[in-house]
Amino acid sequence: MFPRVPDQHKVGRPLIPNGLGVFYVLFTTVYLFLVYFLQSSNPEPVSAAFTLAACVLFGGFMGMMDDWIDLKWRYKAFMPLIAALPLIYYAQAIDVRTSITLPFVGMVDFGIAYFYIIIPLIVMVVTNVVNQLGGLNGLESICPAIVIVGLMVFSPNYLLMFGPLLFWLILSAINFSGKIFVGNTGSFAIGMTVASFAVISDLKINLFVSILPFIFNSALILLSAFFAGKKAAVVFDGKKLCSESRKSLVTIITYRRPLTERQVVLIISLIIVVFTLFGALTHMF
């Protein structure tokens, strides 16, 4: 049913089903529709559940297009801006606060620019950086799940993510075991989920601190591509991964330090946990 692609970091490069993140998109959409209907006795001016469902659907569609036709980065980078439209409408309808407390600066009110600049930037940046932190079994599925858990702790809309998170964790466990790939369908959908849920829950600073490792990874990849003309790569010797360059978070961790795939994924996941905890601290203090 699904196209199979070789697992580059396994002996013999076995073919693994790819694109199973589509099941997350389908489950999340049905779940959010059910949440909306169950809350129909207390209707909202604009539905947070429908807004999140629309964003996840677009993220999954964009990822599916990339899985099918291998979109170029200049298209993938800006396509998430379309998915910001439901969030802009939602934020304006519920009259969300347009101010953000910035470290060392204080509270800054962006006014109307919050709707038409800040929200689109959040969606575009988060979706792309989550997608770029991948390439190893479990990496692109476990790490965003950690960020979502950190957001749910402080979100009044935690019910929106309860079912989708459980389903995503199941996919993550299977992905970590090397039996499936969620594909770009899954990574774009979960990236869109992280961005949209943070905007709906008004947890922008928590989000920013939590995804700093993602941003760092993407900055390294882009700088290496633009200025050195080289891509980040690791060498698999049949047992462990190793790198002779430092052009991404993965290659920094494996730079002249052979590690198994699972060790690399667990180290990066631990880094995400630490930054997610810092994000929680910014909300508390």
C-alpha positions in Angstrom: 0.0 0.0 0.0 2.9 2.4 0.7 6.1 3.1 -1.3 9.1 1.5 0.3 12.4 3.3 0.6 15.8 2.0 1.8 16.8 2.6 5.4 20.3 4.1 4.9 21.5 3.3 8.4 20.7 -0.4 8.6 22.8 -3.3 7.3 21.6 -4.3 3.8 19.5 -1.1 3.5 16.2 -2.9 4.0 13.1 -1.3 2.3 10.8 0.3 4.8 7.2 1.5 4.2 7.2 5.3 3.9 4.6 8.0 4.4 2.6 6.4 7.3 2.2 9.8 8.9 -0.9 10.0 6.8 -2.7 8.0 9.4 -1.8 10.7 12.0 -3.5 13.3 9.7 -6.6 11.2 9.3 -6.9 10.3 13.0 -6.3 13.8 14.1 -8.9 15.3 11.8 -11.6 12.8 12.9 -10.6 13.3 16.6 -10.8 17.1 16.3 -14.2 16.9 14.5 -15.5 14.8 17.4 -14.1 17.2 20.0 -16.0 20.0 18.2 -19.3 18.1 18.1 -19.0 17.1 21.8 -18.4 20.7 22.7 -21.3 22.0 20.6 -23.4 22.7 23.7 -20.8 25.4 24.5 -20.1 26.9 21.1 -17.0 29.1 20.5 -17.0 32.2 18.3 -14.5 30.3 16.1 -13.7 26.7 16.7 -10.2 25.9 17.9 -10.7 22.3 16.9 -11.7 23.1 13.3 -8.8 25.6 13.0 -6.2 23.1 14.2 -7.8 20.4 11.9 -7.5 22.7 8.9 -3.8 23.4 9.7 -3.0 19.7 10.2 -4.7 18.7 7.0 -2.7 21.3 5.0 0.5 20.2 6.6 -0.2 16.6 5.7 -1.2 17.5 2.1 2.0 19.5 1.7 4.1 16.6 3.1 2.3 14.2 0.8 3.1 16.4 -2.2 6.8 16.3 -1.1 6.8 12.5 -0.8 5.3 12.2 -4.2 7.1 14.8 -6.3 10.0 15.8 -4.1 9.3 19.6 -3.8 12.3 22.0 -3.9 13.1 23.8 -0.7 12.2 27.2 -2.2 8.6 25.9 -2.4 8.5 24.0 0.8 9.9 27.0 2.8 6.9 29.2 1.9 4.0 26.9 1.4 3.2 26.7 5.1 2.2 30.4 4.9 -1.1 29.3 3.4 -1.9 27.3 6.5 -1.5 30.4 8.6 -4.7 31.8 7.2 -7.0 29.8 9.5 -4.9 30.8 12.5 -5.0 34.5 11.6 -8.8 34.3 11.4 -9.0 32.4 14.7 -6.7 34.8 16.5 -8.6 37.9 15.3 -12.0 36.3 16.1 -11.2 35.5 19.7 -9.3 38.8 20.1 -6.1 37.2 21.2 -3.4 39.4 22.8 -0.9 40.7 20.4 1.9 41.3 22.8 4.8 39.0 23.5 7.2 39.2 26.4 10.7 39.0 25.0 13.8 38.2 27.2 15.9 41.2 28.1 13.4 43.5 26.3 10.1 43.1 28.1 6.6 43.1 26.7 6.3 44.2 23.1 2.9 44.8 21.5 3.0 44.0 17.8 -0.5 45.2 17.1 -1.9 44.2 13.7 1.6 43.0 12.7 1.1 40.1 15.1 -1.7 38.7 12.9 -0.1 39.2 9.5 3.6 38.9 10.2 4.2 37.0 13.5 1.7 34.2 13.1 2.8 33.4 9.5 6.5 33.5 10.6 5.7 31.1 13.4 4.0 28.6 11.1 6.6 28.9 8.4 9.6 28.6 10.7 8.3 25.9 13.0 7.0 23.6 10.2 10.3 23.8 8.3 12.7 23.4 11.2 10.8 20.3 12.5 10.9 18.8 9.0 14.7 19.4 8.8 15.5 17.6 12.0 15.1 14.1 10.6 16.9 11.3 8.8 17.2 8.9 11.7 14.6 6.5 13.0 12.6 8.2 15.7 14.2 11.6 15.4 11.5 13.4 13.4 8.7 11.8 15.5 9.9 11.7 19.1 11.4 15.2 19.2 8.2 17.2 18.2 6.2 15.0 20.6 8.3 16.2 23.5 7.6 19.8 22.5 3.9 19.1 22.3 3.9 17.6 25.8 5.6 20.7 27.1 3.0 22.9 25.5 0.1 20.8 26.7 1.1 21.3 30.4 0.2 25.0 30.2 -2.5 25.0 27.5 -6.2 25.5 28.4 -6.8 23.6 25.1 -4.9 20.5 26.1 -7.9 18.3 25.2 -7.3 19.1 21.5 -4.0 17.3 21.6 -4.7 14.4 23.9 -5.8 11.9 21.3 -3.5 13.0 18.5 -0.5 12.9 20.9 -1.3 9.3 22.0 -1.6 8.2 18.3 1.6 10.0 17.3 3.5 8.3 20.2 2.4 5.0 18.8 3.7 5.9 15.4 6.9 7.2 17.1 7.5 3.9 18.9 7.1 2.0 15.6 9.3 4.5 13.8 12.0 4.3 16.5 12.1 0.5 16.0 12.8 1.0 12.3 9.6 -0.6 11.0 8.0 2.4 9.4 8.8 6.0 8.2 6.3 8.7 8.9 7.7 10.5 5.8 7.3 14.2 4.9 3.6 13.7 5.3 4.1 13.0 9.0 6.9 15.5 9.7 5.1 18.4 8.0 1.8 17.5 9.7 3.4 17.3 13.2 5.4 20.5 12.5 2.2 22.3 11.6 0.5 20.8 14.7 3.2 22.2 17.0 3.0 25.7 15.4 -0.8 25.8 15.3 -1.3 24.4 18.8 1.2 27.0 20.3 -0.6 29.9 18.6 -4.1 28.7 19.6 -2.8 28.2 23.2 -1.0 31.5 23.2 2.3 29.9 24.2 4.7 31.6 21.8 7.7 32.0 24.2 7.4 28.5 25.4 7.4 27.3 21.8 10.4 29.5 20.9 12.6 28.2 23.7 11.6 24.6 23.2 12.5 24.6 19.5 15.8 26.4 19.8 17.7 23.1 19.0 15.5 22.7 15.9 16.4 26.3 14.8 20.1 25.7 15.5 20.1 22.5 13.4 18.3 24.3 10.5 20.7 27.3 10.7 23.7 25.0 10.4 22.2 23.1 7.5 21.3 26.3 5.6 24.6 28.1 6.3 26.5 25.0 5.1 24.5 24.7 2.0 24.7 28.4 1.1 28.3 29.2 2.0 30.1 25.8 1.7 27.8 24.2 -0.9 27.8 21.0 1.0 25.1 19.0 2.8 25.4 17.4 6.2 26.1 13.7 6.0 27.0 10.8 8.3 28.9 7.6 7.4 27.4 4.3 8.5 30.0 1.5 9.0 27.5 -1.2 9.5 27.2 -0.6 13.3 27.6 3.0 14.1 27.3 6.5 12.6 30.2 8.9 12.4 30.8 12.3 10.7 33.9 14.2 9.6 32.1 17.6 9.5 29.8 19.7 11.7 27.0 20.8 9.5 23.9 19.8 11.5 23.0 18.7 15.0 23.4 15.1 14.1 26.9 15.6 12.6 28.0 17.7 15.6 27.0 14.8 17.9 28.7 12.2 15.7 31.7 14.3 14.8 34.7 11.8 15.1 32.6 10.1 17.8 31.0 6.8 16.5 27.5 6.3 18.0 24.6 4.0 17.2 21.5 5.4 15.5 19.5 5.0 18.7 22.2 6.7 20.8 22.1 9.8 18.5 18.3 9.9 18.6 18.2 9.6 22.4 20.9 12.3 22.9 19.0 14.7 20.7 15.7 13.9 22.4 17.3 14.6 25.7 18.5 18.0 24.4 14.9 18.7 23.3 13.7 17.7 26.8 16.1 20.2 28.5 15.0 23.1 26.2 11.3 22.2 26.7 11.8 22.4 30.4 13.5 25.8 30.0 10.4 26.8 27.9 8.2 25.7 30.8 10.2 27.8 33.2 9.8 30.9 31.1 6.1 30.5 31.4 6.2 29.9 35.2 8.5 32.9 35.9 
